[in-house]
Amino acid sequence: MRLSCLKVFKMKASTLDKISCFLAELLGTGILVFLGCMGCVKTDIFPNNHLQIVLNFGFAVLIAIQCFGCVSGAHLNPAVTVAAFIYELVTLPMAFVYFVGQMLGAFIGYGLLKALLPYNAIIGVDEPAGVCVTVLSSDISVLQGVFIELLITSCLTMVACSVWDPRNDRLKDSVPIRFGLTVASLNLAAGLFTGSSMNPTRSLGPAVWNNSWQHHWIYWVGPLVGAALTSLIYRFAFKGRSDEVIELRSSNAKIQFIDKV
């Protein structure tokens, strides 16, 4: 009887963990899209510039990861979840749970933005497709757009993989800051060319609400392929082993390391 109760308790705990991760991804992605896209508003009444926009997106990522990083890891992005699956951090069913939470979060986050802001802040002369809708610059070809999104997502994924590396287990306190600054830097570099999505759901929410689908596939193919390739490379070429972490944490190993330095 006691064994049976323990099994039921474990099953309930597992289900609750999945629900918690789902809600964390939903709320975290909602916060990212709501705050990030609100910072993209640019009108005569609400002046804005590129630097403000990219810093705001970085800070939005920082807030979301600080809130929910301890619950689900705060992927907030299907590309990051694909990388985590390849890195063997999440199972396939759990990755699906993350995907659903992220897509619903992006939909709700942008929906709140449309409900709270005036129409001319969403659709205007500077934003005919809708604020925060990711579109290619007129001077950028489709192929260039795909590769820009692929490469900047690769940079983001490389940072994620290094954070997940067992050798960095003790260096977790600054993760929200690291990711926030990474996103800000990548947005600063590529934002004017493709909108620097790096995140299919971040592009999906604004596209759905504004019915704007021009070249939308780029913001799925580029980030997902970039994340998959980069996580494979990191896993097989750079990833540390757990036994290395144990060795480095032993007192003898620390003494040897200091001597070598």
C-alpha positions as CSV (number, residue, x, y, z in Angstrom):
1,M,0.0,0.0,0.0
2,R,2.8,2.4,0.9
3,L,4.7,1.6,-2.3
4,S,1.5,2.3,-4.3
5,C,1.1,5.7,-2.5
6,L,4.7,6.6,-3.3
7,K,4.1,5.8,-7.0
8,V,1.0,8.0,-7.1
9,F,2.9,10.8,-5.4
10,K,5.7,10.6,-7.9
11,M,3.3,10.7,-10.8
12,K,1.5,13.7,-9.4
13,A,4.9,15.5,-8.8
14,S,5.9,14.8,-12.4
15,T,2.6,16.1,-13.7
16,L,2.9,19.2,-11.5
17,D,6.5,19.8,-12.8
18,K,5.2,19.7,-16.4
19,I,2.4,22.1,-15.6
20,S,4.8,24.4,-13.8
21,C,7.2,24.4,-16.9
22,F,4.3,25.0,-19.2
23,L,3.1,28.0,-17.2
24,A,6.6,29.3,-16.8
25,E,7.2,29.2,-20.6
26,L,3.8,30.8,-21.3
27,L,4.2,33.6,-18.8
28,G,7.9,34.1,-19.6
29,T,7.3,34.4,-23.3
30,G,4.3,36.6,-22.7
31,I,6.5,39.0,-20.7
32,L,9.2,38.9,-23.4
33,V,6.8,39.7,-26.2
34,F,4.7,42.3,-24.2
35,L,7.6,44.3,-22.8
36,G,9.9,43.8,-25.8
37,C,7.3,44.8,-28.4
38,M,6.1,47.7,-26.2
39,G,9.6,49.1,-26.4
40,C,9.5,49.0,-30.2
41,V,6.6,51.6,-30.4
42,K,7.8,54.6,-32.3
43,T,5.5,57.6,-33.2
44,D,5.6,61.4,-33.0
45,I,4.1,61.2,-29.6
46,F,6.3,58.2,-28.4
47,P,9.8,58.9,-29.8
48,N,12.2,55.9,-29.9
49,N,15.5,54.9,-31.5
50,H,17.3,51.7,-32.4
51,L,19.5,51.6,-29.3
52,Q,16.5,52.0,-27.0
53,I,14.7,49.2,-28.7
54,V,17.6,46.7,-28.5
55,L,18.4,47.5,-24.9
56,N,14.7,47.1,-24.0
57,F,14.5,43.7,-25.6
58,G,17.6,42.7,-23.7
59,F,16.1,43.9,-20.4
60,A,12.8,42.1,-21.2
61,V,14.8,38.8,-21.6
62,L,16.6,39.5,-18.4
63,I,13.3,39.9,-16.5
64,A,11.7,36.8,-17.9
65,I,14.8,34.6,-17.2
66,Q,15.1,36.0,-13.7
67,C,11.5,35.2,-13.0
68,F,11.3,31.7,-14.5
69,G,14.8,30.4,-15.1
70,C,14.6,28.4,-11.9
71,V,11.3,26.8,-13.0
72,S,11.7,25.8,-16.6
73,G,15.1,27.2,-17.6
74,A,13.2,30.0,-19.3
75,H,13.8,29.0,-22.9
76,L,11.2,31.4,-24.2
77,N,12.1,30.3,-27.7
78,P,11.5,27.2,-29.7
79,A,15.0,27.4,-31.1
80,V,16.5,27.3,-27.6
81,T,14.2,24.3,-26.8
82,V,15.4,22.5,-29.9
83,A,19.0,23.1,-28.8
84,A,18.1,21.8,-25.3
85,F,16.6,18.7,-26.8
86,I,19.6,18.0,-28.9
87,Y,21.8,18.7,-25.9
88,E,19.7,16.1,-24.0
89,L,18.3,18.5,-21.4
90,V,14.7,17.9,-22.2
91,T,12.7,15.0,-23.6
92,L,10.7,15.2,-26.8
93,P,7.3,15.2,-25.0
94,M,8.6,18.0,-22.7
95,A,9.9,19.9,-25.7
96,F,6.4,19.8,-27.1
97,V,5.0,21.2,-23.8
98,Y,7.6,24.0,-24.0
99,F,6.6,24.8,-27.7
100,V,2.9,25.1,-26.8
101,G,3.6,27.3,-23.8
102,Q,5.8,29.6,-25.9
103,M,3.4,30.0,-28.7
104,L,0.4,30.7,-26.4
105,G,2.6,33.1,-24.4
106,A,3.6,35.1,-27.5
107,F,0.0,35.2,-28.7
108,I,-1.3,36.4,-25.3
109,G,1.6,38.9,-24.8
110,Y,1.1,40.7,-28.1
111,G,-2.7,40.5,-27.7
112,L,-2.4,42.4,-24.4
113,L,-0.2,45.0,-26.2
114,K,-2.9,45.6,-28.8
115,A,-5.5,45.8,-26.2
116,L,-3.7,48.4,-24.1
117,L,-2.0,50.7,-26.7
118,P,-3.7,53.1,-29.1
119,Y,-4.2,51.9,-32.7
120,N,-1.7,54.4,-34.2
121,A,1.0,53.0,-31.8
122,I,0.6,49.6,-33.4
123,I,0.0,50.5,-37.1
124,G,1.6,53.7,-38.4
125,V,3.8,55.3,-41.1
126,D,6.9,53.8,-39.6
127,E,5.3,50.4,-38.9
128,P,2.9,49.6,-41.8
129,A,3.0,45.9,-41.1
130,G,2.5,46.4,-37.3
131,V,4.9,47.3,-34.5
132,C,7.4,44.5,-33.7
133,V,6.5,42.5,-36.9
134,T,9.8,41.1,-38.2
135,V,10.3,42.0,-41.8
136,L,13.3,42.2,-44.1
137,S,14.9,45.5,-45.0
138,S,14.3,46.4,-48.6
139,D,18.0,46.0,-49.3
140,I,18.2,42.5,-47.9
141,S,17.4,39.4,-50.1
142,V,15.5,36.4,-48.8
143,L,18.6,34.3,-48.8
144,Q,20.6,36.9,-46.9
145,G,17.7,37.1,-44.4
146,V,17.7,33.4,-43.8
147,F,21.5,33.3,-43.2
148,I,21.5,36.4,-40.9
149,E,18.8,34.8,-38.8
150,L,20.6,31.5,-38.8
151,L,24.0,33.0,-37.8
152,I,22.7,35.3,-35.0
153,T,20.6,32.4,-33.6
154,S,23.8,30.3,-33.7
155,C,25.5,32.9,-31.5
156,L,22.6,32.9,-29.1
157,T,22.6,29.0,-29.0
158,M,26.4,29.0,-28.4
159,V,25.8,31.1,-25.3
160,A,23.0,28.8,-24.2
161,C,25.1,25.7,-24.7
162,S,28.0,27.2,-22.7
163,V,25.7,28.0,-19.9
164,W,24.4,24.4,-19.9
165,D,27.9,23.0,-20.0
166,P,28.6,21.0,-16.8
167,R,31.9,23.0,-16.4
168,N,29.8,26.1,-15.8
169,D,27.6,24.7,-13.1
170,R,28.9,27.0,-10.5
171,L,28.5,30.1,-12.7
172,K,24.7,30.5,-12.8
173,D,24.1,33.7,-10.8
174,S,24.6,36.0,-13.8
175,V,22.7,34.0,-16.4
176,P,19.9,36.5,-16.8
177,I,22.4,39.3,-17.4
178,R,24.4,37.2,-19.8
179,F,21.4,36.4,-22.0
180,G,20.0,39.9,-21.8
181,L,23.2,41.4,-23.0
182,T,23.6,38.7,-25.7
183,V,20.1,39.4,-27.1
184,A,20.8,43.2,-26.9
185,S,24.1,42.8,-28.8
186,L,22.6,40.6,-31.5
187,N,19.6,42.9,-31.9
188,L,22.0,45.9,-32.2
189,A,24.0,44.1,-34.9
190,A,21.1,42.7,-37.0
191,G,18.0,44.4,-36.0
192,L,17.9,46.9,-38.9
193,F,18.4,44.1,-41.5
194,T,15.9,41.4,-40.4
195,G,14.4,42.5,-37.2
196,S,16.8,40.0,-35.5
197,S,14.1,37.7,-34.3
198,M,16.2,34.6,-33.4
199,N,12.8,33.3,-32.0
200,P,10.0,31.9,-34.1
201,T,7.3,32.6,-31.5
202,R,8.5,36.2,-31.0
203,S,7.8,36.6,-34.7
204,L,4.6,34.6,-34.6
205,G,2.7,36.7,-32.0
206,P,2.9,40.0,-34.0
207,A,2.3,38.2,-37.3
208,V,-0.9,36.6,-36.1
209,W,-2.4,39.7,-34.6
210,N,-1.5,41.9,-37.6
211,N,-2.1,39.2,-40.2
212,S,1.3,40.0,-41.6
213,W,3.0,36.9,-43.1
214,Q,5.5,38.3,-45.7
215,H,8.7,36.1,-45.5
216,H,7.5,34.8,-42.2
217,W,8.9,31.3,-42.9
218,I,12.4,32.9,-42.6
219,Y,11.9,33.4,-38.9
220,W,11.3,29.7,-38.4
221,V,13.8,28.1,-40.8
222,G,16.8,30.4,-39.9
223,P,16.6,30.2,-36.1
224,L,15.6,26.5,-35.9
225,V,18.3,25.3,-38.3
226,G,20.9,27.6,-36.7
227,A,20.0,26.3,-33.2
228,A,20.1,22.6,-34.3
229,L,23.4,22.9,-36.1
230,T,25.1,24.9,-33.3
231,S,23.9,22.6,-30.5
232,L,25.1,19.5,-32.4
233,I,28.5,21.1,-32.9
234,Y,28.8,22.2,-29.3
235,R,27.6,18.8,-27.9
236,F,30.1,16.7,-29.8
237,A,33.1,19.2,-30.0
238,F,33.0,21.3,-26.8
239,K,30.7,19.9,-24.2
240,G,32.4,19.0,-20.9
241,R,31.9,15.7,-19.1
242,S,30.3,15.5,-15.6
243,D,33.3,13.6,-14.3
244,E,35.5,16.6,-15.3
245,V,33.3,18.8,-13.0
246,I,33.8,16.4,-10.1
247,E,37.5,16.3,-10.7
248,L,37.8,20.1,-10.8
249,R,35.8,20.5,-7.6
250,S,38.1,18.3,-5.6
251,S,40.7,20.0,-3.4
252,N,43.7,18.3,-5.1
253,A,42.5,19.4,-8.5
254,K,42.2,23.0,-7.3
255,I,45.8,23.0,-6.0
256,Q,47.2,21.6,-9.2
257,F,45.3,24.2,-11.2
258,I,46.7,27.0,-9.1
259,D,50.2,25.6,-9.5
260,K,49.8,25.6,-13.3
261,V,48.6,29.2,-13.3
